[in-house]
Amino acid sequence: MRYSLSIASLLAAGTILASSVFVDLAQAADTKTLMRETHSNVPLPPGFRIEHNEIEGPVFADARGLTLYYWPHRTMRNGVTGDSANTSACTFEKTTHTAGLMSPYPPGLELPELATRKSCAEFWPPAFAADDAKPVGAFTVITRKDGRKQWAYDEHALYTSDRDRQPGDVFGATTREMGGAAEVPAHRRVATPPPAIPPGFAINTVATGRQLLTDKNFSVYSSERDAPNKSNCDAICQNTWKPVIAPQAAISQGEWSVFERSPGVRQWAFRKQPLYTYALDAETSSLQGGDVPGWAVVYTQRAPAYPAGFTEQDADLGIVLAESSGKTIYTYNCGDDSADQLDCSHPDAPQSYRIAICGGGKVDRCLHDWPYVIAAADAKSPNRTWTVVSIDPMTGHFAKEGQSGALKVWAYRGMPVYTHYRDKKPGDYNGNANGEFGGGRNGFKAFWLRDDYFDNAGGK
């Protein structure tokens, strides 16, 4: 069935929802002191390589250095989407109507800005393989429906992103887990090599960096009282701080070492720091042990620094990132309800989704209720994560060079950030989770510097 309504007209009457979340303090690291996460060596197809990203860590890349992504097969609220094993559902045929995978939109509504809309394969260019390409390790070659060969990794068809411009860019997706599986778009994932960690450990991407965990997803900590490869945590200390015990067969390798903390008892150390878990951690991926004086959360790499002048503000539920006057910073998130599940949060994407949420379809109301975070005339990007971009405020798209009335604004991962008109004092976050499904599908979220208290309602 085809509906005469368009998705743009339906969006104009969009409903705004809100919910609260729990957060706590964390500090972004200076880019100059960042340590890079290492990875395990795996066989790669000819020309493929591994690039390093300051948020995501090591990532697979093609011969041009462009990051590789995959599209997991996923059950949504009203159906399934994504790639099945060794198959690509991402074609060069442009979708024109909604698929009805996410309520409340029904199938058959015309999608906005069709004249400039890209097909899935234009948005996510397939990682084509030569006709005579051979499998290499976990990399295999599949045949697309159009007959062309495409690389796959662990049975997932591989793509690059039209958002990425240079080696090391990872603007198409993230390794960070997003909550609300049936309520958020079917995001792509970053293809990454196995991390160089021993059995018994894992890594989780959080707002503050790439956090080291046990394989049960409990946080790992270090103590400033310890010496390199020597623990000073006595019997009383161990009631609260549990040494991460290494098995007898474990050996020191790379950044990992094993030392004897007492006769016959061996403990893991990372970068020569003895490792512990915190007995009072009630939740997985917690950062709360790092609030104890003398103890620190362990990261394989820290998140890049935010712009100079940005501040951290106490809120009644934790700490938020704020601009220089103390107003909370928000990010915008959007994924369309087409079969292709294309991202619509970027300035290159249709802006009718954002304008519906931020202003009920009215641009002037958007600019009033959700002002861009303006960058100073002499502002410099501190890294590749936080950049200064030029925006046409009337369209929401990138401005042309020298365009009159363009705004110079701050962007996070290539997308502008905002404040909210209802926030009157530092620490207010009245715009948090504003939009559809807590802002996870189409809406705004506060930039929390701690995410270990978040629940599914608040989202990440």
Buried (B, 14 or more C-beta within 10 A) or exposed (E): EEBEEBBBBBBBEBEBBBBBBBBBBBBBBEBEEBBEBBBEEBEBBEEBBBBBBBBBBBBBBBEEBBBBBBBEBBEBEBEEBBBEEBBBBBBEEBBEBBBBBBBEBBBBBBBBEEEEBBBBBBBBBBBBBEEEBEEBEBBBBBBBEEEEBBBBBEBBBBBBBBBBEEBBBBBBBBBBEBBBEEBBBBBBBBBBBEBBBBEBBBBBBBBBBBBBBBEEEBBBBBBEEBEEBEBEBEEEBBEBBBBBBBEEEBEBEEBBBBBEBEEEEBBBBBEBBBBBBBEEBEBBBBBBBBBBEEBBBBBBBBBBBBBEEBBBBEBEBBBBBBBEEBBBBBBBBBBBBBBBBBBBBBBBBBBBBBBBBBBBBBBEBBBEBBBBBBBEEEBEBBBBBBBBBBBBBEEBBBBEEEEEEBBBBBBBBBBBBBBBBEBEEBBBBEBBBBBBBBBBBBBBBBBBBBBBBBBBEBBB
